[in-house]
């Protein structure tokens, strides 16, 4: 579903996450929203594609970023790119800046460290390209989790079950050896 908002001309370009709450006496639904405000006549557009939609706190969020020249013949120029994470209140959690050389198209992969202090939940990865005071934006929603699914079961296998089986096998071998030498 797509909602289109009319933004005042003097509104600063950027990525503005939030929530729309729809409620009735029976049900309450929270819908994650992202409003991307761009320059009316931007020179470059940008796209962000996340490598994973779920990321563990303390891991890197991989983002493939693509910049597109929208048709102006500028030759090779440097555009400023901001990549980061925002919470759903619009607060910047982390951001990084880089200058990217672009002629017709340019792409790169950026790894953004997801802080360990973040609460589990939904966040927004965003990218903003600026050139000649014109701005293009992109965003995507992802989920921060505390540990991957099955982590506890996998660690239990490695920490307790495998060493337990090895210990039992060693005890059986020692018992058999002791029993074998007693017969002689």
TARA-V938147 format. One record per pair of residues at least 24 apart in sequence whose C-alpha atoms are under 10 Angstrom apart, sorted by the first residue. I is the first residue (numbers start at 1). J is the second residue. D is the distance in Angstrom with one decimal. If there is no record, write none. Layout:
i=I j=J d=D
i=I j=J d=D
This chain:
i=2 j=33 d=9.7
i=3 j=33 d=9.3
i=3 j=34 d=10.0
i=3 j=35 d=9.2
i=4 j=35 d=8.8
i=5 j=35 d=8.2
i=5 j=36 d=9.8
i=5 j=37 d=9.7
i=6 j=37 d=9.8
i=7 j=35 d=9.8
i=7 j=37 d=7.8
i=7 j=38 d=10.0
i=9 j=39 d=9.1
i=9 j=40 d=8.8
i=11 j=37 d=7.8
i=11 j=38 d=9.4
i=11 j=39 d=9.6
i=12 j=37 d=7.3
i=12 j=38 d=8.3
i=12 j=39 d=8.7
i=12 j=135 d=9.5
i=13 j=37 d=4.6
i=13 j=38 d=5.0
i=13 j=39 d=6.4
i=13 j=40 d=9.7
i=13 j=128 d=8.9
i=13 j=130 d=9.8
i=13 j=134 d=8.7
i=13 j=135 d=6.5
i=13 j=136 d=7.9
i=13 j=137 d=8.1
i=14 j=38 d=6.7
i=14 j=39 d=9.3
i=14 j=126 d=9.1
i=14 j=127 d=8.9
i=14 j=128 d=7.0
i=14 j=129 d=9.6
i=14 j=135 d=7.9
i=14 j=136 d=8.1
i=14 j=137 d=6.5
i=14 j=138 d=9.0
i=15 j=86 d=8.9
i=15 j=90 d=8.2
i=15 j=124 d=9.1
i=15 j=125 d=9.5
i=15 j=126 d=6.9
i=15 j=127 d=8.3
i=15 j=128 d=8.0
i=15 j=136 d=9.7
i=15 j=137 d=6.8
i=15 j=138 d=7.5
i=15 j=139 d=7.3
i=16 j=86 d=8.7
i=16 j=87 d=9.7
i=16 j=88 d=8.4
i=16 j=89 d=8.4
i=16 j=90 d=5.8
i=16 j=91 d=9.2
i=16 j=124 d=9.3
i=16 j=126 d=9.6
i=16 j=139 d=9.6
i=17 j=86 d=7.6
i=17 j=87 d=7.4
i=17 j=88 d=5.2
i=17 j=89 d=6.5
i=17 j=90 d=5.4
i=17 j=91 d=8.9
i=17 j=123 d=8.7
i=17 j=124 d=7.1
i=17 j=125 d=10.0
i=17 j=126 d=9.8
i=17 j=139 d=9.3
i=17 j=141 d=9.5
i=18 j=87 d=8.4
i=18 j=88 d=4.9
i=18 j=89 d=5.7
i=18 j=90 d=6.8
i=18 j=123 d=9.9
i=18 j=124 d=9.7
i=19 j=88 d=7.0
i=19 j=89 d=8.2
i=32 j=88 d=7.6
i=32 j=122 d=8.4
i=32 j=123 d=9.3
i=32 j=124 d=9.6
i=32 j=141 d=8.5
i=33 j=88 d=8.3
i=33 j=124 d=9.7
i=33 j=141 d=9.3
i=34 j=88 d=8.7
i=34 j=90 d=9.5
i=34 j=124 d=8.3
i=34 j=138 d=9.8
i=34 j=139 d=7.8
i=34 j=140 d=8.6
i=34 j=141 d=8.8
i=35 j=137 d=9.8
i=35 j=138 d=9.8
i=35 j=139 d=9.2
i=36 j=126 d=9.6
i=36 j=128 d=9.7
i=36 j=136 d=8.7
i=36 j=137 d=6.2
i=36 j=138 d=7.1
i=36 j=139 d=7.9
i=37 j=135 d=8.5
i=37 j=136 d=8.0
i=37 j=137 d=7.2
i=37 j=138 d=9.6
i=38 j=128 d=9.1
i=38 j=129 d=9.7
i=38 j=130 d=9.9
i=38 j=134 d=7.9
i=38 j=135 d=5.5
i=38 j=136 d=5.2
i=38 j=137 d=6.2
i=38 j=138 d=9.5
i=39 j=130 d=9.5
i=39 j=133 d=8.6
i=39 j=134 d=5.5
i=39 j=135 d=5.2
i=39 j=136 d=6.6
i=39 j=137 d=9.2
i=40 j=134 d=8.2
i=40 j=135 d=8.6
i=40 j=136 d=9.3
i=41 j=70 d=9.7
i=41 j=134 d=7.1
i=41 j=135 d=8.6
i=41 j=136 d=9.5
i=42 j=69 d=9.3
i=42 j=70 d=7.8
i=42 j=129 d=9.5
i=42 j=130 d=8.6
i=42 j=131 d=8.3
i=42 j=132 d=8.9
i=42 j=133 d=8.7
i=42 j=134 d=5.0
i=42 j=135 d=5.8
i=42 j=136 d=6.3
i=43 j=68 d=8.5
i=43 j=69 d=6.2
i=43 j=70 d=5.7
i=43 j=71 d=7.7
i=43 j=72 d=7.0
i=43 j=74 d=9.6
i=43 j=79 d=10.0
i=43 j=129 d=9.5
i=43 j=130 d=8.6
i=43 j=131 d=7.1
i=43 j=132 d=8.1
i=43 j=133 d=9.4
i=43 j=134 d=6.5
i=43 j=135 d=7.7
i=43 j=136 d=8.0
i=44 j=68 d=5.4
i=44 j=69 d=4.7
i=44 j=70 d=5.6
i=44 j=71 d=8.7
i=44 j=72 d=9.0
i=44 j=79 d=8.5
i=44 j=102 d=9.1
i=44 j=104 d=9.2
i=44 j=105 d=9.1
i=44 j=128 d=10.0
i=44 j=129 d=7.0
i=44 j=130 d=7.7
i=44 j=131 d=7.4
i=44 j=132 d=9.9
i=44 j=134 d=7.9
i=44 j=135 d=7.4
i=44 j=136 d=6.2
i=44 j=137 d=9.3
i=45 j=69 d=6.7
i=45 j=70 d=6.9
i=45 j=105 d=9.6
i=45 j=128 d=8.7
i=45 j=129 d=7.1
i=45 j=130 d=9.1
i=45 j=134 d=9.8
i=45 j=135 d=7.8
i=45 j=136 d=4.9
i=45 j=137 d=6.9
i=45 j=138 d=8.3
i=46 j=81 d=9.1
i=46 j=105 d=9.6
i=46 j=106 d=9.5
i=46 j=107 d=9.4
i=46 j=126 d=10.0
i=46 j=127 d=7.1
i=46 j=128 d=7.1
i=46 j=129 d=6.5
i=46 j=130 d=9.8
i=46 j=135 d=9.3
i=46 j=136 d=6.0
i=46 j=137 d=5.9
i=46 j=138 d=5.9
i=46 j=139 d=9.3
i=47 j=107 d=9.3
i=47 j=126 d=9.1
i=47 j=127 d=7.4
i=47 j=128 d=9.0
i=47 j=129 d=9.6
i=47 j=136 d=9.1
i=47 j=137 d=7.5
i=47 j=138 d=5.3
i=47 j=139 d=7.6
i=47 j=140 d=9.4
i=48 j=83 d=9.2
i=48 j=107 d=9.8
i=48 j=108 d=10.0
i=48 j=109 d=9.4
i=48 j=110 d=9.9
i=48 j=125 d=8.1
i=48 j=126 d=7.2
i=48 j=127 d=6.6
i=48 j=128 d=9.6
i=48 j=137 d=9.0
i=48 j=138 d=5.9
i=48 j=139 d=6.2
i=48 j=140 d=7.0
i=49 j=109 d=9.4
i=49 j=125 d=9.2
i=49 j=126 d=9.8
i=49 j=138 d=9.2
i=49 j=139 d=8.4
i=49 j=140 d=7.3
i=50 j=109 d=9.6
i=50 j=110 d=9.7
i=50 j=111 d=10.0
i=50 j=125 d=8.1
i=50 j=139 d=9.4
i=50 j=140 d=7.3
i=50 j=141 d=8.7
i=50 j=142 d=8.1
i=51 j=109 d=9.6
i=51 j=111 d=9.9
i=52 j=142 d=7.7
i=52 j=143 d=9.1
i=53 j=122 d=9.7
i=53 j=140 d=8.9
i=53 j=141 d=7.4
i=53 j=142 d=4.6
i=53 j=143 d=6.1
i=53 j=144 d=8.5
i=54 j=121 d=9.6
i=54 j=122 d=9.2
i=54 j=141 d=9.5
i=54 j=142 d=5.9
i=54 j=143 d=4.7
i=54 j=144 d=5.9
i=54 j=145 d=6.7
i=54 j=147 d=9.9
i=54 j=148 d=8.6
i=55 j=114 d=7.9
i=55 j=120 d=9.7
i=55 j=142 d=7.6
i=55 j=143 d=6.3
i=55 j=144 d=5.1
i=55 j=145 d=6.0
i=55 j=146 d=8.3
i=55 j=147 d=8.4
i=55 j=148 d=8.1
i=56 j=114 d=7.7
i=56 j=115 d=9.4
i=56 j=116 d=8.5
i=56 j=118 d=9.9
i=56 j=120 d=8.9
i=56 j=143 d=8.6
i=56 j=144 d=5.8
i=56 j=145 d=4.9
i=56 j=146 d=5.4
i=56 j=147 d=5.5
i=56 j=148 d=6.6
i=57 j=113 d=8.5
i=57 j=114 d=5.6
i=57 j=115 d=6.0
i=57 j=116 d=4.7
i=57 j=117 d=7.5
i=57 j=118 d=6.8
i=57 j=119 d=8.4
i=57 j=120 d=8.2
i=57 j=143 d=9.9
i=57 j=144 d=6.3
i=57 j=145 d=6.3
i=57 j=146 d=5.7
i=57 j=147 d=7.5
i=57 j=148 d=9.8
i=58 j=112 d=9.9
i=58 j=113 d=6.5
i=58 j=114 d=5.2
i=58 j=115 d=5.2
i=58 j=116 d=4.6
i=58 j=117 d=8.3
i=58 j=118 d=8.9
i=58 j=144 d=9.7
i=58 j=145 d=9.9
i=58 j=146 d=8.9
i=58 j=147 d=9.9
i=59 j=111 d=9.3
i=59 j=112 d=8.3
i=59 j=113 d=5.9
i=59 j=114 d=5.7
i=59 j=115 d=7.9
i=59 j=116 d=8.2
i=59 j=144 d=9.8
i=60 j=110 d=9.2
i=60 j=111 d=5.5
i=60 j=112 d=5.2
i=60 j=113 d=4.4
i=60 j=114 d=5.9
i=60 j=115 d=9.0
i=61 j=85 d=9.5
i=61 j=110 d=8.1
i=61 j=111 d=5.4
i=61 j=112 d=5.0
i=61 j=113 d=6.2
i=61 j=114 d=6.6
i=61 j=125 d=8.9
i=61 j=142 d=9.4
i=61 j=144 d=9.8
i=62 j=109 d=6.8
i=62 j=110 d=5.9
i=62 j=111 d=4.6
i=62 j=112 d=6.5
i=62 j=113 d=8.9
i=63 j=108 d=8.4
i=63 j=109 d=5.6
i=63 j=110 d=5.3
i=63 j=111 d=6.3
i=63 j=112 d=7.8
i=63 j=125 d=8.4
i=63 j=126 d=9.4
i=63 j=127 d=9.5
i=63 j=140 d=9.8
i=64 j=107 d=7.2
i=64 j=108 d=6.0
i=64 j=109 d=4.4
i=64 j=110 d=6.5
i=64 j=111 d=8.9
i=65 j=106 d=8.3
i=65 j=107 d=5.5
i=65 j=108 d=5.4
i=65 j=109 d=6.0
i=65 j=110 d=7.3
i=65 j=126 d=9.9
i=65 j=127 d=7.8
i=65 j=138 d=9.2
i=66 j=105 d=7.2
i=66 j=106 d=5.8
i=66 j=107 d=4.2
i=66 j=108 d=6.7
i=66 j=109 d=8.8
i=66 j=127 d=9.7
i=66 j=138 d=9.9
i=67 j=100 d=8.8
i=67 j=101 d=9.7
i=67 j=102 d=7.4
i=67 j=103 d=9.5
i=67 j=104 d=8.3
i=67 j=105 d=5.5
i=67 j=106 d=5.2
i=67 j=107 d=6.1
i=67 j=108 d=8.9
i=67 j=127 d=10.0
i=67 j=128 d=9.8
i=67 j=129 d=7.8
i=67 j=136 d=9.2
i=68 j=102 d=8.0
i=68 j=103 d=8.5
i=68 j=104 d=6.1
i=68 j=105 d=4.6
i=68 j=106 d=6.8
i=68 j=107 d=8.9
i=68 j=129 d=9.9
i=68 j=136 d=9.8
i=69 j=102 d=7.6
i=69 j=103 d=6.8
i=69 j=104 d=4.9
i=69 j=105 d=6.0
i=69 j=106 d=8.8
i=70 j=104 d=8.0
i=70 j=105 d=9.3
i=71 j=103 d=10.0
i=71 j=104 d=7.8
i=72 j=103 d=9.4
i=72 j=104 d=8.7
i=73 j=103 d=8.2
i=73 j=104 d=8.4
i=74 j=102 d=9.3
i=74 j=103 d=7.1
i=74 j=104 d=8.9
i=75 j=101 d=10.0
i=75 j=102 d=8.1
i=75 j=103 d=5.4
i=75 j=104 d=8.1
i=76 j=100 d=10.0
i=76 j=101 d=6.4
i=76 j=102 d=5.4
i=76 j=103 d=4.3
i=76 j=104 d=8.0
i=76 j=105 d=9.9
i=77 j=101 d=5.5
i=77 j=102 d=5.5
i=77 j=103 d=6.3
i=77 j=104 d=9.7
i=77 j=131 d=8.9
i=78 j=102 d=6.1
i=78 j=103 d=8.7
i=78 j=130 d=9.5
i=78 j=131 d=7.7
i=79 j=103 d=9.9
i=79 j=129 d=6.6
i=79 j=130 d=5.9
i=79 j=131 d=5.2
i=79 j=132 d=8.5
i=80 j=128 d=8.1
i=80 j=129 d=5.7
i=80 j=130 d=5.2
i=80 j=131 d=6.5
i=80 j=132 d=9.7
i=80 j=135 d=9.6
i=81 j=127 d=6.8
i=81 j=128 d=5.5
i=81 j=129 d=4.5
i=81 j=130 d=6.4
i=81 j=131 d=9.0
i=81 j=135 d=9.7
i=81 j=136 d=9.6
i=81 j=137 d=9.7
i=82 j=126 d=8.0
i=82 j=127 d=5.6
i=82 j=128 d=5.1
i=82 j=129 d=6.6
i=82 j=130 d=8.5
i=82 j=137 d=9.6
i=83 j=110 d=8.0
i=83 j=111 d=9.5
i=83 j=112 d=8.2
i=83 j=125 d=7.5
i=83 j=126 d=5.7
i=83 j=127 d=4.4
i=83 j=128 d=6.6
i=83 j=129 d=8.9
i=83 j=138 d=9.5
i=83 j=139 d=9.5
i=84 j=110 d=9.7
i=84 j=111 d=9.7
i=84 j=112 d=7.1
i=84 j=113 d=9.5
i=84 j=114 d=9.8
i=84 j=124 d=8.3
i=84 j=125 d=5.7
i=84 j=126 d=5.5
i=84 j=127 d=6.7
i=84 j=128 d=9.0
i=84 j=139 d=9.5
i=85 j=112 d=8.1
i=85 j=113 d=9.5
i=85 j=114 d=8.3
i=85 j=123 d=6.8
i=85 j=124 d=5.5
i=85 j=125 d=4.6
i=85 j=126 d=6.2
i=85 j=127 d=9.0
i=85 j=139 d=9.4
i=85 j=140 d=9.7
i=85 j=141 d=9.5
i=85 j=142 d=9.7
i=86 j=122 d=9.6
i=86 j=123 d=6.0
i=86 j=124 d=5.2
i=86 j=125 d=6.5
i=86 j=126 d=7.6
i=86 j=139 d=10.0
i=86 j=141 d=9.7
i=87 j=118 d=9.4
i=87 j=119 d=10.0
i=87 j=121 d=9.1
i=87 j=122 d=7.4
i=87 j=123 d=4.9
i=87 j=124 d=6.3
i=87 j=125 d=9.0
i=87 j=141 d=9.9
i=88 j=121 d=9.5
i=88 j=122 d=7.3
i=88 j=123 d=6.1
i=88 j=124 d=7.1
i=88 j=141 d=9.7
i=89 j=123 d=9.5
i=90 j=123 d=9.5
i=90 j=124 d=8.9
i=92 j=124 d=9.5
i=92 j=125 d=9.9
i=92 j=126 d=10.0
i=93 j=118 d=8.6
i=93 j=123 d=9.2
i=93 j=124 d=9.7
i=93 j=125 d=9.9
i=94 j=125 d=9.7
i=95 j=125 d=9.5
i=95 j=126 d=9.0
i=95 j=127 d=9.4
i=96 j=127 d=9.6
i=97 j=127 d=9.7
i=97 j=128 d=9.6
i=97 j=129 d=10.0
i=98 j=129 d=9.8
i=99 j=129 d=9.4
i=99 j=130 d=9.7
i=100 j=129 d=9.3
i=114 j=144 d=8.3
i=115 j=144 d=9.9
i=116 j=144 d=9.9
i=116 j=146 d=8.6
i=117 j=146 d=10.0
i=118 j=144 d=7.7
i=118 j=145 d=9.1
i=118 j=146 d=9.0
i=119 j=144 d=7.4
i=119 j=145 d=8.0
i=119 j=146 d=8.2
i=120 j=144 d=5.0
i=120 j=145 d=5.1
i=120 j=146 d=6.5
i=120 j=147 d=9.8
i=121 j=145 d=6.9
i=121 j=146 d=9.6
